[in-house]
Amino acid sequence: MVVIGAGLAGACAALTLAQADVDVLWLEADSGPGRGATGRTLGHVGLGLLEQPIRTIRAVGEERAWALFKICLDNAAYLDALGVLEPGGQIWAAVDDREGEVLRESYAALTAHSVDAALLSATQVADRTGVQGLSEGLWCGVGGVVDPHAAVCRVAERAIAAGAKAFGRSEAQVVGDGAGALLVQVGDRKVEAEAVIVAAGARSGAVVPALQHALRSVRDQALLTHPLKQTLPGAHRAGQGYTAWRQRADGRVVVSGCRWATPHLETGETDPSVIVPSIQAALERFVRKHIDADVEIAERWAWIWATGRDGLPLVGRMPGDARVLACTGFGSTAWSFEAAAGRAVARGLLTGASELPDFIAAKRLSRWR
C-alpha cells in the first residue's frame, strides 16, 4: 500500500496499516512530517467546523451534522489514546452581545445529545481563558489542544516503528500504465501499488488530477507574540469562531484567523509565502485589545489548506478506480477530523467496509462537473 502525505491523516493511515502488518510505502513531498498545514495550525481539537455547532447543524442538517460530530468525538478519543491530546475542550467566545443567541442555541443542541457543555458569562470566559474584554461564551468538553508539529511527528514515529517505510522530499503522482496496473510516479521511478491513500491536503490535486477541481484552496494567517507573563489556559475561539488563539509552553501566544479582513476570504489563494497586511493588522488588534496591549510580535506566517467544493472533506474510494482513496479536504479544522478519518480509510482498505458517512465520500465527485 502507498500513503501519500505526511500530515495527520497520512500519519494515522500509515500507522493503522503498519500495525496490521501491511507493507506501507509512505511518501511526503516536504522534508518530513507535519510541515504542511496540519503542523502549522494552532492544534485545536474540537467539535465540528470552526463556527458554533448550531451553524453547522443549520448548514448541513441535523442528521449530517451529528454524523460529522461523531467523527470529531472519535477523533478526540483516538488522539487521546495516542497520547498527544491535552484535554479540556474549547470555548467559543462572543466578541459582542449579538452572538449570545447563537451560543444558547448551540448549547441546547449539544446538551440534547448528551454532549458535555456549559454557557459562560463574560466573567467566566475571562477567568477560564485569561483573555479580557470578550462577551459570553460556550464551553464544549470535546477535545482540547495538541502541539501540532510535535504531535504529527510522534504519530509518524509510531508508524515507522510499526514498519511503515517513510520517504521525504518525494513528489508523487498517481498514474496508469494503460494495462490496468496502479502506478505511482516518484521522481523518475514508477512504483506499482495495490492501493493508494491520498492524504496530501492542498497538494492532493497534484497527486490525483481528478482532485484538482474538486478542492478549494484557502490561505490562512497567524502571528506569534513574545512570551507573556500571564498564563492563558487552553485553546479557544472568538467572533463566530473566526479568530483563534493558544499559548505555547514557552509563554508565547499564537493567534490565527481573521480572513474576513480580505474581500474574498483568501479563497483560491495558493501561495503560503504571502503575508496579508489587512489580516495581520486584524490579528494584531485582537492581541492588543484582548491579550496584551504592549507585547511585541515575534513572527508572522501563512499556510494553505483545502476543503471540498461543498465545504466538506473528500474521504474514501475515488470514482473510476476504487484502488485510489482520498483522505483530504478537511479545511481549517483538520485536527478535529483527520486522525479518525485517516484511521477509518485505512481500516476500510483492510475490511472493505466504510466507517464514515456517505455524504463525505469521494465518490460524490462523479456528480460534480
N, C-alpha and C positions, 0 to 999 in steps of 0.2 A: 504494500500500500504506500502511496505517496501523499504526504501532507504538505501543502504549500502555504506558508505564512507562519511566523513565529510570534504572533500576538497571543492573547489569552485563549481565544478559540482554538487556534492551531496547537498551542501547548497542551490544552486539555484533550484534544482529539488524539494527538500523538501519544500522550500518557495513557489514555484508555486503550488504544490499540496495542501499545507495547506491553501493557500489563496483561493483555490477553495472548501474549506470545506471538503477535503478528509481526512480520518483518516490515518495519516502518522506515522509509526514507523521508526525512523532514528537511524541507528547503526553505530558505529565507533570503530575500534579496538584500537585506541590510547585513551588517556585520555580526549581529547577534539578536537574541530575543528581546522583545519589549521595547524596541527602538522606534516603533511607529506610533500610531495614535493611542493604542492601549496603554503604552508606557509613559505617554506624555500628558495624560489627563490627570485629574485630581484623585482618582481612585474611589469615587463614590459607589457604594453598593446599596441599591435601594429597591423600591417597588415601582415598576412601570417606567414610563418615559420621564423626562425632566419636569414636566408640569405636574400639578397636583392630580391625584388619581381620578377625581371626578371628570377632569378634562379628557383623560384617556377613555373613560367609560363613554362619554358623550361622543367622542370621535369615532370609535370603532364598535360601539355597542357593548352592553354589559357582558354577554357571553364571551365575546372575543377578548374583552379587556381582562376578564378574570382568567382566561387561558394564558394571556401574557403574564399576568401577575403570578400565576403558578410557576412559570419558568423562573421568575425572579425569586420566589420562595425556594425553589430547588437550587437555584444558583447560589444564593446566600448560604444555604446549608452545605453545599459542596465546597465553597471557598472556606467555610469554617472547618470542614473535615480535612481540607488540605493544609490547614494551619496558617493561612495568610490573612484571614479576616480579623479586624478589630471590631467586635460587635458593638452595638449601641444605637442602631437605627439612624434616622436622619430627620431633620426639621425642615419643613417648608415655611419660611417666614415671610410675612407680608411687609411690603415697604410702606403701605398706607392702609387705611381702613376699608378701601374698596375691595380688597381681596378677601375680606372676612367671610363673606357668604360662601365663596368657593371652598374655603378651608373647612367650614362647617359641613358642607355637603360631602366633601371628601371624607371627613371623619365619620359621618353617618354611613357612607358606603363601606368603609373599611371595617367598622365595628359590626355591621350587619353580616359580614363574612368572617367574623371572629379573628380579625387581624388586630394585634395589639397597637393601639393608637391613643393619643390624648390631644385635646385642644389646650393651647398655652396662651396666657396673657402676654402682653408686651414685656412685663417684668420677668416672667418666667423664661421668655425667649432670651432676654439679655443674660439671665442667670445661667442658663444651660448652654449658651453658645459663646458667651464673652463678648458678643458683638452688640453694640449700642445703637439706639435710635430706630430700631425696627418696630413694627406693629405686632399684632398677634401672630400665632403660628400653629402648625400642626406637626406633631411628632408621630412618626411611624416606626415601630420597633423592628421592622425587617432590615437586615443588612447592617451596614456600618461603613467602614473605610478600610482600604488597603494602601500599602506603599506600592504604587503601580508598577514601576520598573522592577523593583526587588521581588514583587510577588510573581510576575511573569517568569523571572529568572529562576525562582525557586521551583515553580511547576516544571520549567524546562529541564532543570537538573534532575528532577524525579523521572521525567520522560526518558532522558538519556541514560540514567541509571537502570531503567527498566528495559533498555535495549534499543530505543529509537536512535537511528543514525542521523545526526544533525549536521547540516552544512550551511554556513552563512555565505553571504555575497554570491548567491546562486540564483540569478534571474531565471525564472522558469515559465514555460508556456505549454499548455496542453495542445497537442497536435495529433493528427491522424496519419496513418500510412496508406490509406486507401484500401487496405485489405482487412480492416476490422480490428487491428491491434490498437490499444490505447497507449500513446506515447507522450512523454513529457520531454520537451526540449530544454536542456540545461546547458547554456553556453553552446559549444559546438558538438555536444553529445546528445543522443536520444536515449531515454530510459523507458523501457516497457513497464507498464503498471497494471496491476489487477484492478485498482480503483484509485481515484484521486479526490482528496478533500481540499477544496479551495477556500482558504481562510486568510486571504491576503488583504482584507479591508479595502481601502480605496484603490489598491493596486489590482484588485481581482479582475477588473476588466482587461488588464494587460495579460492576465494568465489565461482567461477564457473569453474569447471575443464576444460570445453571446451575452456576457455581463456588462459590456462597455456601455450600452444604452439603458441597462436595467438599474444601474446605480446612479445616485445623485451625490456628487461630492460637495462638501461644505468645509470651509476653513474656520477653525476655532482659535481663540487667542487666550493667553494667560500672562500674568505678571507675578513676580516673586519679590517680596519685601525683604529687607534686612531683618534680623531677629528682633522679636518683640520681648518686652519684659513680662507681659501678661500671658496667660495661657488661654487659648481658645479651644475648648474640647470638641471633639467630633468633626464631622464634615457636613455642611448644610447648604441650603439653597434659599434664595430670596427673590422677590419680584417675579411672581408666577413661575419660579424655578429657573429663570434665565441668567441669574448670577450665582456662582457657587464659590465656596471658599473652604480651605482646610489649613491647619497649621502643621508644619513638619516637625519632626522630633528635635531639630536644631533651633526651633523657635521662629523660623521664617514662615511666612504665610503666602500661600498660592491663592490667587483669585482668578477665576475664568468666566467666560460668557460674554454678555453684552453685545451679541451680534446684532441686536436691534439698532445699534448705532450706525449701521450702514443700510441704505435703502433696500438692498437685495438680500440682506441677512447672510451674506457671504456664500450664498448658494451658487454652485458652479465653479467656485474657485479651486484651483489645484496646486498652487504654489505655496508651500509652507514657510518659505523664507520671507514672505511679505508681512510686515508688522503694520497694521492699520491704525493711524493716529487717532481717529474718532473712537474706535473701540478701546484702545489703550487709555484714552482720556476718560472714558466712562468707567473703566475698571479702576483707574486711579481715584476718581471721585468717590467711588464706593469705599475704597480704602480710607480716604481722608475723612469721610463723613461718619463711617460706622466702625472702623477698626482703630486707626491711629492717625491723627492729623499730621504728624511730623515725621513718620517713618520714611526712610529712603527706599526707593525702588532699586532692587539689585539686578533684575533680569526680566526680559520680555521675550515671549516666543509664541509660535503658532504651530498648528498641525492640521492635517486633513483627515476627516472621517467621511464615511459614506453610509447612505441608507438606501433602501429600495425606493423606487419612484413613487410608491404609495406611502412612504414613511415607515414601512415595516421591514424587518430583516428578510433575507433570502436564505432559506435553510432547506437542505435535502437534495434529492436527486434532480439533476438538470434534465429538462425535456430534450429528447434527441439522443441522449446517451446516459443511461442510468448508472454507468460506472463513474461518472463525474458528479460530485456532490458539492454544493455551495454551502458555506457557513460564513456569511458575510452580511454587511449592510445593517449593523447594529446601532449606527448613529452615535450620538454623544453620550449615551448611557450604556456603553459597552460592558462595563463592569457589573451591570445588573443582569446581563443576559449571557455573555459569551462563554463562561465556564460551563454552565448547564448545556448550552447549545452545542459546544464542541464535543462534550461527552456524549450527548444524545446522538449526534450524527455518526460518531464512531461506533456507538452501540448499534445503530441502525445497520451499519455495514456488517456487523458481527451476527446480528439476529435476523435481519431482513424486515424488521418491524420499526415503524416510526413512533417516537415518543413525543413528538412535537405537534402542535395544532396544524391542521391542513391549510389554514389561511395564510401562514407564513412560508409555505412550501415553495421551493424554487420552481416547481412545475407550473406555477401560475405565470411564468414567463411566456408560455405558449399563448397566453391571451393578450399579451402586450405587443404593440406594433411600434 
